[in-house]
Amino acid sequence: MAKLTDPQQAEAAAQRLLNDRMDYVRRAITARGALDEAREALKEAEKNDVAAFQAAVNNGGWTADELKRIGLAAPEKVQRVQRRRKTAKNNASAEGAQEQTEEPETASS
């Protein structure tokens, strides 16, 4: 490799190396931005999917089972919410039944 005796030549060579390395950073930032946009678009699409499914069930006269039979399963988010509601309702029913079967404690003086 040739020796550089001119500081400006050395600086130009170093700058070229930095520019090559910076291109990788620029590409990574661009890719990350595209990924963030895609994630936002996915969130919006999932939200629209849930709303459309709920509208079909609540306003369109379809049941979730009917939609499933024709190939339109409930969106994952709706399934999670429905499971949570059913679980909460079952827990409340079980607690109520348990309270009814327990004998009240008598206070002794």
N, C-alpha and C positions, 0 to 999 in steps of 0.2 A: 504494500500500500504506500502511496506517495505521501511524503510529509507535507503538511500544510504549513506554510510560513506566513501566509497572509491571514490575519484575524477575520477579515470579512469572508474569505473563502471557507474558513472553519465554521463560522457562524451560519453561512448558507447551507453547508453540509448538515450541520446539526438541525437546522430548521426543516430541511427535507425529511430527515428521520422522524422528527416530531410530527410533521404533517401526516406522514404515513401512519403513525400510531394514532393520531387524532381521528383519522378516518374510521378506525374501528370504534372509537367512542361515539362518533356521530351516528354510525350505523346502529349501534346498540341503543342509543337514545331514540332514534327513529322507530326501531322495532318495539321498544317499550311503549312508546306513545301509541303505536298501532294496537298493541295488546290491550292497553288501557281502554282505548276506544271500543275494541271488540267486546271487552268485558261489560262495558256500559250498554252496548247494543244488546248483548245477551240478557242482561238484567231487564231491559225494557221489553224484549221479546217474551221473556218468561212472565213478566207482569201482564202483558197483553194476552198471553195464552191462558193464564189463570182467569182473567176477567172474562174472556170469551167463553171458557168452559162454564164458569159460574153463571153467566148470562143464559147459556143453553139450559142449565139445570133450573135456575130460579125463574127465568122469564119465558123460556122456550118450551116448557112443558116436558122436557126430557129428564129421565133419571140418570144418575151416574152409571148405574148398571146397564141401562139401554145404550148409552154412549160407549161404554166399554165393549159391549157385544158387537157394535158396528166398527170397532177398531179405534175408538178415541178414549183411551184411558185417562183418568183424572191426572192433571199435572202433579208432579211430585210435591210441590208446595201445598196444594189443596189436600192431598192425601195425608201429609204430616199434620195439618191443622185439624182435619176430621178425626184422625187417630187421637190427637191430644184432647179434643172435645169429648170423644167417646170415653176415653180413659178418665177424664175428670168427672163425667156424668156417672160412670160406673163406680168410681170411688165415692162420690157423694151418696149414691144409692146404697152402697155397702155400709157406709158409716151410719146412714139413717136406719137401716135394718138392724145394725148392731146395737144402736142406742135403744131401739124398741125391744130387743130381746134381753137387755141387761136389766137386772132388778135395781131399783133405786136404793141407795144406801140410806140407812136410818141413822139419825143422829141420836146418840145416847147422852143423857144429861147426868 
